[in-house]
Amino acid sequence: MKLSIGFSPCPNDTFIFDALVNKKIDTGDVEVEVILEDVQTLNEWALQGKLDITKISYGVLPLVLKEYIVLPAGGALGKGVGPLLITQQNGITADAVYNSTIAIPGEHTTAHMLFSLAFPDAGKKQFTLFSKIEDAVIDATVDAGVIIHENRFTYQDKGLVKLMDLGEYWETQTGSPIPLGGIVMKRTLGTPLQQKVNTLIRASVEFAFANYPLITEYVKLHSQEMSESVMRQHIDLYVNNYSIDLGEEGRSAVGQFLDIYARLHNTTVSKDAVFL
């Protein structure tokens, strides 16, 4: 059985899936066709039902639940790992966010949802590829930006300052870890195959952890010019026990996320059969 699988080239994702896609573990009769894309593209593809298995932002989960089910392994949840709202050294204040232009890494991202939780009335949003947000703030194309991934480690080096830790805000409001990204699989593929794939992803994560802090060639290949220390920071921040299995705490956090999404969007989101 050949399955299409999409995830980002970021070190946390390549770290998680390396053993699976490069057959460092026994994958049995499961073959995977890998597509590496930024998470916003993967979110858009999930809305189209394009891939069999894909990484998504939890921000898009409510919109794809009819087509996809959440696998317990391979995702990213955590504390102290959320997106940051940043501006120039002499930029805007937090009180001015409502009337300022804010760059956000995609409409259906978790970052957008967390920003909306903290600033529900902010109206001047500019959806921008996450890797271009720092430069947009520096060039004053926007007044502030929401940054994710490795930009958390580099913004200060570029003279930018933090207005708010949006993940910290989520944690104070909910007491739960932040649901950043999850792995979803098409419901039509059936429970036995979903369970098999989830077992393989879990084994892939466990294999990676067993060999850590080794940074494999596969991770380096897709990390552009990132230093190994930044790669490890990235992995340390986003890959943890929740990546092996969501557990009850992780499932509860995703449930809270769906509830808050429904409230912010004045809609209803069914939480029946969200997880495998």
C-alpha atoms as one frame of an Amber mdcrd trajectory, in Angstrom:
protein
   0.000   0.000   0.000   1.504   3.308  -1.131   0.366   6.381   0.762   1.094
  10.057   0.172   2.389  11.888   3.242   3.110  15.572   3.624   5.113  17.403
   6.263   7.354  20.447   6.469  11.125  20.520   5.872  11.579  21.953   9.378
  13.900  19.945  11.664  11.135  18.834  14.018   9.195  17.172  11.185  12.169
  15.635   9.392  13.436  14.375  12.765  10.084  12.692  13.435   9.653  11.097
  10.008  13.261  10.290   9.046  13.181   6.658  10.226   9.824   6.021   8.557
  10.514   7.560   5.149  14.089   6.231   4.954  13.097   2.772   6.222  15.331
   2.779   9.272  12.430   0.896  10.841  10.475  -2.009   9.357   7.534  -0.459
   7.515   6.090  -3.767   6.373   3.840  -3.368   3.335   3.441   0.392   3.831
   5.201   2.559   1.249   5.164   6.351   1.550   5.455   9.031  -1.087   6.825
  12.098   0.693   5.877  15.681  -0.147   7.724  18.421   1.738   5.907  21.742
   1.893   5.424  24.672   4.247   2.561  24.195   6.680   0.297  26.796   5.065
   0.447  24.877   1.773  -0.237  21.639   3.652  -3.219  23.298   5.346  -4.614
  24.353   1.959  -4.085  20.871   0.567  -5.836  19.355   3.584  -8.859  21.531
   2.784  -8.784  19.947  -0.678  -8.251  16.412   0.682  -5.137  16.105  -1.469
  -2.904  13.838   0.657  -3.541  10.554   2.465  -1.588  11.613   5.554  -0.478
  15.142   6.350   0.861  17.498   8.952  -1.532  20.386   9.578  -1.827  23.361
  11.851  -4.463  22.652  14.473  -5.985  25.926  13.303  -7.312  24.179  10.188
  -8.472  21.015  11.982 -12.108  22.128  12.469 -12.412  22.558   8.707 -11.043
  19.124   7.739 -12.592  16.831  10.351 -15.102  15.349   7.926 -12.270  14.121
   5.717  -9.476  13.418   8.214  -8.940  11.847  11.633  -6.152  12.887  14.043
  -3.412  10.314  14.664  -2.054  10.272  18.239   1.610  10.201  17.114   3.794
  12.687  15.255   2.273  15.991  16.279   3.566  19.046  18.100   2.136  20.209
  21.425   3.940  21.782  24.308   4.381  24.539  26.829   6.561  27.547  26.197
   6.573  26.783  22.474   3.949  29.115  21.079   4.169  31.830  18.436   5.522
  35.249  19.346   4.191  38.662  18.367   7.188  40.837  17.514   7.851  44.387
  16.319  10.743  46.785  15.710  12.795  48.141  18.590  10.803  51.371  18.578
   7.690  49.831  17.078   4.117  49.654  18.269   2.896  48.784  21.747   0.568
  45.883  22.529  -2.256  48.412  23.017  -1.828  49.569  19.422  -2.154  46.112
  17.841  -5.876  46.557  17.129  -5.216  49.392  14.689  -1.938  48.123  13.249
  -1.015  45.940  10.292   0.029  42.498  11.540   1.738  39.804   9.452   0.388
  36.335  10.272   1.718  33.001   8.920  -1.433  31.847   7.138  -5.151  32.165
   7.695  -5.760  28.631   8.940  -2.702  28.346  11.179  -2.609  27.786  14.914
  -0.651  31.046  15.115  -3.633  32.925  13.676  -6.016  31.273  16.124  -3.837
  32.135  19.117  -3.424  35.709  17.870  -7.206  35.965  17.521  -7.655  34.674
  21.057  -5.401  37.447  22.399  -6.546  40.181  19.995 -10.069  39.286  18.815
 -10.776  42.736  17.381  -7.576  43.162  15.358  -8.667  43.779  11.787  -5.573
  44.611   9.744  -4.086  41.169   9.178  -1.687  40.380   6.359  -1.263  36.659
   5.732   2.397  36.051   4.918   4.711  33.060   4.482   6.232  32.485   7.935
   9.832  32.790   6.688   9.180  36.299   5.305   7.568  37.812   8.408  10.752
  39.015  10.133  11.827  40.894   7.011   8.364  42.407   6.621   8.635  43.826
  10.155  12.208  45.042   9.583  11.222  46.714   6.295   8.174  48.276   8.014
   5.896  46.681   5.434   3.886  45.701   8.514   3.819  47.108  12.041   4.277
  43.749  13.771   4.332  40.053  12.968   3.574  36.657  14.440   6.619  34.392
  14.179   6.927  30.626  14.515   9.539  27.883  14.049  13.226  28.863  13.957
  12.400  32.580  13.853  11.807  32.321  17.611  15.575  31.914  17.948  16.686
  34.635  15.542  14.408  37.665  15.907  16.464  39.295  18.685  19.628  39.051
  16.568  17.847  41.212  14.008  17.008  43.956  16.501  13.370  42.959  16.912
  11.515  42.811  20.222   8.708  40.708  21.621   5.312  42.296  22.200   3.616
  39.151  23.475   4.202  35.420  23.802   0.924  34.165  22.317   1.560  30.642
  23.549   2.018  31.903  27.085  -1.290  33.757  26.763  -2.999  30.513  25.681
  -1.493  28.683  28.654  -2.697  31.304  31.152  -6.191  31.145  29.650  -6.466
  27.356  29.440  -3.802  25.743  31.627  -3.147  23.350  28.735  -0.243  22.691
  26.377  -0.491  24.474  23.042  -1.770  22.360  20.140   0.498  23.548  17.340
   0.492  20.893  14.625  -1.058  17.483  14.242  -0.878  14.507  11.906  -4.141
  13.611  10.197  -5.089  10.705   7.940  -8.016  10.203   5.590 -10.981   8.523
   7.260 -11.743   6.526   4.109  -8.506   4.551   4.538 -10.050   2.729   7.491
  -9.121   2.089  11.105  -6.743  -0.902  10.637  -4.493   1.021   8.220  -4.717
   4.184  10.340  -3.574   2.189  13.366  -0.728   0.652  11.384   0.469   4.063
  10.169   0.198   5.547  13.653   2.306   2.669  15.033   4.946   3.345  12.368
   5.041   7.087  13.101   5.393   6.388  16.813   8.224   3.923  16.107   9.891
   6.539  13.890   9.795   9.142  16.688  11.106   6.637  19.224  13.932   5.657
  16.852  14.887   9.320  16.441  14.896   9.908  20.197  16.988   6.780  20.784
  19.705   8.232  18.534  19.424  11.855  19.661  21.303  14.272  19.853  22.569
  12.936  16.523  21.413  15.177  13.681  20.959  12.951  10.653  21.810  13.839
   7.080  18.110  13.827   6.224  17.418  16.549   8.793  20.446  18.579   7.696
  19.519  18.260   4.018  16.234  20.071   4.504  17.340  22.620   7.105  18.838
  25.053   4.592  21.649  26.971   6.278  20.502  26.395   9.842  23.274  25.574
  12.333  23.127  22.249  14.179  22.577  24.089  17.457  19.477  25.799  16.027
  18.290  22.457  14.621  18.544  20.965  18.119  16.750  23.961  19.651  14.015
  23.413  17.107  13.746  19.692  17.909  13.950  20.259  21.671  11.148  22.814
  21.471   8.672  20.958  19.279   9.332  17.216  19.694   8.438  15.662  23.036
   6.258  13.014  24.670   3.184  14.433  22.932   4.900  13.568  19.631   5.041
   9.924  20.708   1.433   9.941  21.871  -1.027  12.745  22.580  -2.249  11.083
  25.769  -5.218  12.342  27.708  -3.686  15.782  28.338  -2.960  16.289  24.640
  -6.435  15.186  23.586  -7.971  17.493  26.174  -5.877  20.427  24.893  -7.054
  19.802  21.319 -10.641  19.624  22.610 -10.212  23.024  24.283  -8.727  24.366
  21.056 -11.806  23.237  19.111 -14.102  24.819  21.705 -12.279  28.163  21.523
 -12.243  28.044  17.727 -16.015  27.533  17.749 -16.469  30.470  20.124 -14.237
  32.823  18.125 -15.924  31.891  14.857 -19.439  31.746  16.281 -19.925  28.227
  14.956 -20.187  24.663  16.213 -17.480  22.022  15.891 -18.323  18.375  16.470
 -15.794  16.650  18.712 -17.098  13.162  17.926 -14.411  10.796  16.605 -11.714
  13.472  16.336  -8.947  11.040  17.275  -7.996   7.573  16.143
